[in-house]
Amino acid sequence: MQGVGFRYYTKQKADGLGLVGTVKNVSDGSVQIKAVGEKSTLLEFITWCHIGPTTALVESLIYDTVPAHDYEGFEILR
């Protein structure tokens, strides 16, 4: 979902939860999020991602567990 501030609100949510990682728009119109944190916090974040900000319509969510990266914060990528 692009054009509704999804990346901005995702960063706000991730920062509020103390997560690190990245969020970026993908050319197919989707948004890719990579997040690192405690399992319970990540589950809370995933729950939020199913809904997103009030301006968004989340049609589907696909997630996977991958090896963690050393991010310094949560960044919006272009």
C-alpha positions as CSV (number, residue, x, y, z in Angstrom):
1,M,0.0,0.0,0.0
2,Q,1.7,3.2,-1.2
3,G,0.7,6.8,-1.0
4,V,-0.9,6.7,2.4
5,G,2.0,7.2,4.7
6,F,2.4,3.5,5.5
7,R,6.3,3.7,5.7
8,Y,6.1,6.8,8.1
9,Y,3.5,5.1,10.4
10,T,5.4,1.8,10.3
11,K,8.6,3.6,11.5
12,Q,6.6,5.3,14.2
13,K,5.2,2.0,15.4
14,A,8.6,0.2,15.2
15,D,10.3,3.1,17.1
16,G,7.6,3.0,19.8
17,L,8.2,-0.8,20.2
18,G,12.0,-0.5,20.2
19,L,12.5,-2.4,17.0
20,V,15.2,-1.9,14.5
21,G,15.1,-2.6,10.7
22,T,13.9,-1.0,7.5
23,V,10.7,-0.3,5.5
24,K,10.5,0.5,1.8
25,N,8.1,0.7,-1.1
26,V,8.5,-2.0,-3.7
27,S,7.9,-1.5,-7.4
28,D,4.8,-3.9,-7.4
29,G,3.0,-1.5,-5.0
30,S,3.7,-3.5,-1.9
31,V,5.8,-2.5,1.1
32,Q,8.7,-4.5,2.4
33,I,9.5,-4.4,6.1
34,K,12.5,-6.0,7.9
35,A,12.3,-5.8,11.6
36,V,14.5,-7.1,14.5
37,G,13.5,-7.4,18.1
38,E,12.2,-9.7,20.8
39,K,9.7,-12.3,19.7
40,S,6.8,-10.9,21.7
41,T,7.4,-7.4,20.4
42,L,7.7,-8.7,16.8
43,L,4.4,-10.5,17.2
44,E,2.8,-7.2,18.4
45,F,4.3,-5.4,15.4
46,I,3.0,-8.1,13.0
47,T,-0.5,-7.7,14.5
48,W,-0.3,-4.0,13.8
49,C,1.0,-4.6,10.3
50,H,-2.2,-6.6,9.5
51,I,-4.2,-3.4,10.1
52,G,-1.7,-0.6,9.4
53,P,-2.5,3.1,9.8
54,T,-6.1,4.3,9.4
55,T,-5.2,5.6,6.0
56,A,-4.2,2.2,4.6
57,L,-6.0,-0.8,3.3
58,V,-3.9,-3.9,4.0
59,E,-5.0,-6.6,1.6
60,S,-2.5,-9.3,2.7
61,L,0.6,-9.9,4.8
62,I,3.3,-12.3,4.2
63,Y,6.1,-12.8,6.7
64,D,9.0,-15.1,7.3
65,T,11.7,-15.5,9.9
66,V,15.2,-14.8,8.5
67,P,18.6,-14.3,10.2
68,A,18.8,-11.0,12.0
69,H,20.9,-8.1,10.7
70,D,22.7,-5.4,12.8
71,Y,20.5,-2.4,12.2
72,E,21.3,0.8,14.2
73,G,17.7,2.0,14.2
74,F,14.5,1.7,12.1
75,E,15.0,3.4,8.7
76,I,12.7,4.4,5.8
77,L,14.4,3.4,2.6
78,R,13.7,5.1,-0.7
